[in-house]
Each structure stands twice: as C-alpha cells, then as structure tokens.
C-alpha cells in the first residue's frame, strides 16, 4: 500500500515540476517580459 502512495506522490511531484519548468524555464527571475504577451 505504501508503495502505491509513494509512487503516486512521485508522479505528482514530476507533474508539478514539469508544469513549473515549462512556465518559467526561459524567463529571467520567473517573470514575463513586456513583449511576451503574443501577437494580437
């Protein structure tokens, strides 16, 4: 049972890390630059 809980927590941690990485990997200090809003 504990093995399943640990595996689920590891999968959740990996998911959170991947979301964080894709959101903030290319940004200085984790904030959006003024030109990052896209073409409208």
PDB file of N, CA, C and O in Angstrom, chain B, residues numbered from 101:
ATOM      1  N   UNK B 101       0.821  -1.205   0.000  1.00  0.00           N
ATOM      2  CA  UNK B 101       0.000   0.000   0.000  1.00  0.00           C
ATOM      3  C   UNK B 101       0.862   1.265   0.000  1.00  0.00           C
ATOM      4  O   UNK B 101       0.623   2.208  -0.754  1.00  0.00           O
ATOM      5  N   UNK B 102       1.889   1.250   0.888  1.00  0.00           N
ATOM      6  CA  UNK B 102       2.749   2.429   0.939  1.00  0.00           C
ATOM      7  C   UNK B 102       3.508   2.642  -0.359  1.00  0.00           C
ATOM      8  O   UNK B 102       3.816   3.778  -0.722  1.00  0.00           O
ATOM      9  N   UNK B 103       3.807   1.577  -1.050  1.00  0.00           N
ATOM     10  CA  UNK B 103       4.500   1.703  -2.325  1.00  0.00           C
ATOM     11  C   UNK B 103       3.637   2.445  -3.346  1.00  0.00           C
ATOM     12  O   UNK B 103       4.143   3.257  -4.121  1.00  0.00           O
ATOM     13  N   UNK B 104       2.345   2.167  -3.342  1.00  0.00           N
ATOM     14  CA  UNK B 104       1.435   2.874  -4.255  1.00  0.00           C
ATOM     15  C   UNK B 104       1.342   4.354  -3.904  1.00  0.00           C
ATOM     16  O   UNK B 104       1.298   5.199  -4.798  1.00  0.00           O
ATOM     17  N   UNK B 105       1.313   4.674  -2.624  1.00  0.00           N
ATOM     18  CA  UNK B 105       1.254   6.074  -2.197  1.00  0.00           C
ATOM     19  C   UNK B 105       2.530   6.795  -2.601  1.00  0.00           C
ATOM     20  O   UNK B 105       2.474   7.915  -3.110  1.00  0.00           O
ATOM     21  N   UNK B 106       3.679   6.165  -2.380  1.00  0.00           N
ATOM     22  CA  UNK B 106       4.943   6.786  -2.771  1.00  0.00           C
ATOM     23  C   UNK B 106       5.030   6.980  -4.282  1.00  0.00           C
ATOM     24  O   UNK B 106       5.532   8.001  -4.750  1.00  0.00           O
ATOM     25  N   UNK B 107       4.550   6.016  -5.034  1.00  0.00           N
ATOM     26  CA  UNK B 107       4.572   6.141  -6.486  1.00  0.00           C
ATOM     27  C   UNK B 107       3.643   7.254  -6.958  1.00  0.00           C
ATOM     28  O   UNK B 107       3.984   8.000  -7.876  1.00  0.00           O
ATOM     29  N   UNK B 108       2.488   7.366  -6.344  1.00  0.00           N
ATOM     30  CA  UNK B 108       1.563   8.440  -6.701  1.00  0.00           C
ATOM     31  C   UNK B 108       2.153   9.806  -6.351  1.00  0.00           C
ATOM     32  O   UNK B 108       2.015  10.754  -7.124  1.00  0.00           O
ATOM     33  N   UNK B 109       2.805   9.912  -5.201  1.00  0.00           N
ATOM     34  CA  UNK B 109       3.433  11.182  -4.826  1.00  0.00           C
ATOM     35  C   UNK B 109       4.578  11.531  -5.765  1.00  0.00           C
ATOM     36  O   UNK B 109       4.767  12.699  -6.107  1.00  0.00           O
ATOM     37  N   UNK B 110       5.338  10.534  -6.183  1.00  0.00           N
ATOM     38  CA  UNK B 110       6.429  10.782  -7.128  1.00  0.00           C
ATOM     39  C   UNK B 110       5.878  11.261  -8.470  1.00  0.00           C
ATOM     40  O   UNK B 110       6.437  12.176  -9.076  1.00  0.00           O
ATOM     41  N   UNK B 111       4.799  10.659  -8.934  1.00  0.00           N
ATOM     42  CA  UNK B 111       4.189  11.081 -10.198  1.00  0.00           C
ATOM     43  C   UNK B 111       3.643  12.502 -10.085  1.00  0.00           C
ATOM     44  O   UNK B 111       3.776  13.290 -11.022  1.00  0.00           O
ATOM     45  N   UNK B 112       3.036  12.835  -8.959  1.00  0.00           N
ATOM     46  CA  UNK B 112       2.524  14.188  -8.750  1.00  0.00           C
ATOM     47  C   UNK B 112       3.661  15.201  -8.708  1.00  0.00           C
ATOM     48  O   UNK B 112       3.550  16.285  -9.282  1.00  0.00           O
ATOM     49  N   UNK B 113       4.756  14.852  -8.030  1.00  0.00           N
ATOM     50  CA  UNK B 113       5.898  15.752  -7.964  1.00  0.00           C
ATOM     51  C   UNK B 113       6.483  15.975  -9.353  1.00  0.00           C
ATOM     52  O   UNK B 113       6.854  17.099  -9.693  1.00  0.00           O
ATOM     53  N   UNK B 114       6.570  14.924 -10.155  1.00  0.00           N
ATOM     54  CA  UNK B 114       7.087  15.072 -11.518  1.00  0.00           C
ATOM     55  C   UNK B 114       6.176  15.952 -12.355  1.00  0.00           C
ATOM     56  O   UNK B 114       6.659  16.769 -13.138  1.00  0.00           O
ATOM     57  N   UNK B 115       4.868  15.800 -12.203  1.00  0.00           N
ATOM     58  CA  UNK B 115       3.922  16.626 -12.943  1.00  0.00           C
ATOM     59  C   UNK B 115       4.063  18.095 -12.569  1.00  0.00           C
ATOM     60  O   UNK B 115       4.103  18.964 -13.440  1.00  0.00           O
ATOM     61  N   UNK B 116       4.136  18.369 -11.270  1.00  0.00           N
ATOM     62  CA  UNK B 116       4.289  19.753 -10.812  1.00  0.00           C
ATOM     63  C   UNK B 116       5.601  20.340 -11.317  1.00  0.00           C
ATOM     64  O   UNK B 116       5.643  21.495 -11.739  1.00  0.00           O
ATOM     65  N   UNK B 117       6.674  19.547 -11.275  1.00  0.00           N
ATOM     66  CA  UNK B 117       7.968  20.029 -11.763  1.00  0.00           C
ATOM     67  C   UNK B 117       7.919  20.331 -13.251  1.00  0.00           C
ATOM     68  O   UNK B 117       8.466  21.343 -13.689  1.00  0.00           O
ATOM     69  N   UNK B 118       7.278  19.478 -14.037  1.00  0.00           N
ATOM     70  CA  UNK B 118       7.208  19.713 -15.487  1.00  0.00           C
ATOM     71  C   UNK B 118       6.388  20.959 -15.799  1.00  0.00           C
ATOM     72  O   UNK B 118       6.754  21.723 -16.691  1.00  0.00           O
ATOM     73  N   UNK B 119       5.298  21.178 -15.091  1.00  0.00           N
ATOM     74  CA  UNK B 119       4.493  22.379 -15.311  1.00  0.00           C
ATOM     75  C   UNK B 119       5.292  23.618 -14.931  1.00  0.00           C
ATOM     76  O   UNK B 119       5.292  24.609 -15.661  1.00  0.00           O
ATOM     77  N   UNK B 120       5.978  23.563 -13.781  1.00  0.00           N
ATOM     78  CA  UNK B 120       6.796  24.703 -13.355  1.00  0.00           C
ATOM     79  C   UNK B 120       7.907  24.972 -14.365  1.00  0.00           C
ATOM     80  O   UNK B 120       8.172  26.125 -14.707  1.00  0.00           O
ATOM     81  N   UNK B 121       8.550  23.920 -14.838  1.00  0.00           N
ATOM     82  CA  UNK B 121       9.666  24.069 -15.778  1.00  0.00           C
ATOM     83  C   UNK B 121       9.200  24.717 -17.073  1.00  0.00           C
ATOM     84  O   UNK B 121       9.875  25.602 -17.598  1.00  0.00           O
ATOM     85  N   UNK B 122       8.045  24.285 -17.599  1.00  0.00           N
ATOM     86  CA  UNK B 122       7.578  24.852 -18.864  1.00  0.00           C
ATOM     87  C   UNK B 122       7.085  26.281 -18.691  1.00  0.00           C
ATOM     88  O   UNK B 122       7.128  27.057 -19.646  1.00  0.00           O
ATOM     89  N   UNK B 123       6.626  26.646 -17.524  1.00  0.00           N
ATOM     90  CA  UNK B 123       6.149  28.013 -17.317  1.00  0.00           C
ATOM     91  C   UNK B 123       7.297  29.001 -17.139  1.00  0.00           C
ATOM     92  O   UNK B 123       7.218  30.128 -17.628  1.00  0.00           O
ATOM     93  N   UNK B 124       8.357  28.598 -16.452  1.00  0.00           N
ATOM     94  CA  UNK B 124       9.371  29.566 -16.039  1.00  0.00           C
ATOM     95  C   UNK B 124      10.769  29.305 -16.578  1.00  0.00           C
ATOM     96  O   UNK B 124      11.700  30.006 -16.182  1.00  0.00           O
ATOM     97  N   UNK B 125      10.963  28.331 -17.464  1.00  0.00           N
ATOM     98  CA  UNK B 125      12.328  27.958 -17.855  1.00  0.00           C
ATOM     99  C   UNK B 125      13.048  29.047 -18.638  1.00  0.00           C
ATOM    100  O   UNK B 125      14.259  29.197 -18.473  1.00  0.00           O
ATOM    101  N   UNK B 126      12.364  29.812 -19.480  1.00  0.00           N
ATOM    102  CA  UNK B 126      13.048  30.786 -20.309  1.00  0.00           C
ATOM    103  C   UNK B 126      12.975  32.208 -19.800  1.00  0.00           C
ATOM    104  O   UNK B 126      13.388  33.131 -20.501  1.00  0.00           O
ATOM    105  N   UNK B 127      12.472  32.407 -18.623  1.00  0.00           N
ATOM    106  CA  UNK B 127      12.236  33.766 -18.142  1.00  0.00           C
ATOM    107  C   UNK B 127      13.242  34.162 -17.067  1.00  0.00           C
ATOM    108  O   UNK B 127      13.592  33.369 -16.194  1.00  0.00           O
ATOM    109  N   UNK B 128      13.691  35.392 -17.153  1.00  0.00           N
ATOM    110  CA  UNK B 128      14.604  35.910 -16.149  1.00  0.00           C
ATOM    111  C   UNK B 128      13.812  36.204 -14.875  1.00  0.00           C
ATOM    112  O   UNK B 128      12.827  36.940 -14.926  1.00  0.00           O
ATOM    113  N   UNK B 129      14.208  35.664 -13.772  1.00  0.00           N
ATOM    114  CA  UNK B 129      13.567  35.829 -12.465  1.00  0.00           C
ATOM    115  C   UNK B 129      12.120  35.329 -12.456  1.00  0.00           C
ATOM    116  O   UNK B 129      11.361  35.693 -11.557  1.00  0.00           O
ATOM    117  N   UNK B 130      11.720  34.511 -13.424  1.00  0.00           N
ATOM    118  CA  UNK B 130      10.401  33.910 -13.428  1.00  0.00           C
ATOM    119  C   UNK B 130       9.260  34.833 -13.798  1.00  0.00           C
ATOM    120  O   UNK B 130       8.097  34.474 -13.612  1.00  0.00           O
ATOM    121  N   UNK B 131       9.563  36.017 -14.320  1.00  0.00           N
ATOM    122  CA  UNK B 131       8.506  36.955 -14.657  1.00  0.00           C
ATOM    123  C   UNK B 131       8.442  37.166 -16.156  1.00  0.00           C
ATOM    124  O   UNK B 131       9.441  37.020 -16.860  1.00  0.00           O
ATOM    125  N   UNK B 132       7.254  37.513 -16.640  1.00  0.00           N
ATOM    126  CA  UNK B 132       7.074  37.763 -18.057  1.00  0.00           C
ATOM    127  C   UNK B 132       7.707  39.084 -18.440  1.00  0.00           C
ATOM    128  O   UNK B 132       7.628  40.067 -17.703  1.00  0.00           O
ATOM    129  N   UNK B 133       8.341  39.093 -19.610  1.00  0.00           N
ATOM    130  CA  UNK B 133       8.844  40.345 -20.147  1.00  0.00           C
ATOM    131  C   UNK B 133       7.697  41.086 -20.829  1.00  0.00           C
ATOM    132  O   UNK B 133       6.645  40.499 -21.080  1.00  0.00           O
ATOM    133  N   UNK B 134       7.887  42.348 -21.124  1.00  0.00           N
ATOM    134  CA  UNK B 134       6.805  43.140 -21.692  1.00  0.00           C
ATOM    135  C   UNK B 134       6.399  42.669 -23.082  1.00  0.00           C
ATOM    136  O   UNK B 134       5.257  42.899 -23.482  1.00  0.00           O
ATOM    137  N   UNK B 135       7.283  42.020 -23.833  1.00  0.00           N
ATOM    138  CA  UNK B 135       6.976  41.578 -25.177  1.00  0.00           C
ATOM    139  C   UNK B 135       6.462  40.155 -25.261  1.00  0.00           C
ATOM    140  O   UNK B 135       6.279  39.649 -26.368  1.00  0.00           O
ATOM    141  N   UNK B 136       6.219  39.483 -24.139  1.00  0.00           N
ATOM    142  CA  UNK B 136       5.815  38.075 -24.134  1.00  0.00           C
ATOM    143  C   UNK B 136       4.314  37.853 -24.241  1.00  0.00           C
ATOM    144  O   UNK B 136       3.854  36.725 -24.065  1.00  0.00           O
ATOM    145  N   UNK B 137       3.552  38.870 -24.518  1.00  0.00           N
ATOM    146  CA  UNK B 137       2.095  38.717 -24.483  1.00  0.00           C
ATOM    147  C   UNK B 137       1.523  38.142 -25.772  1.00  0.00           C
ATOM    148  O   UNK B 137       0.328  37.849 -25.818  1.00  0.00           O
ATOM    149  N   UNK B 138       2.314  37.969 -26.807  1.00  0.00           N
ATOM    150  CA  UNK B 138       1.824  37.392 -28.046  1.00  0.00           C
ATOM    151  C   UNK B 138       1.393  38.439 -29.050  1.00  0.00           C
ATOM    152  O   UNK B 138       1.319  39.630 -28.745  1.00  0.00           O
ATOM    153  N   UNK B 139       1.111  37.972 -30.247  1.00  0.00           N
ATOM    154  CA  UNK B 139       0.677  38.874 -31.318  1.00  0.00           C
ATOM    155  C   UNK B 139      -0.826  38.985 -31.312  1.00  0.00           C
ATOM    156  O   UNK B 139      -1.533  37.983 -31.425  1.00  0.00           O
ATOM    157  N   UNK B 140      -1.312  40.192 -31.181  1.00  0.00           N
ATOM    158  CA  UNK B 140      -2.767  40.399 -31.197  1.00  0.00           C
ATOM    159  C   UNK B 140      -3.137  41.347 -32.305  1.00  0.00           C
ATOM    160  O   UNK B 140      -4.315  41.653 -32.488  1.00  0.00           O
TER     161      UNK B 140
END
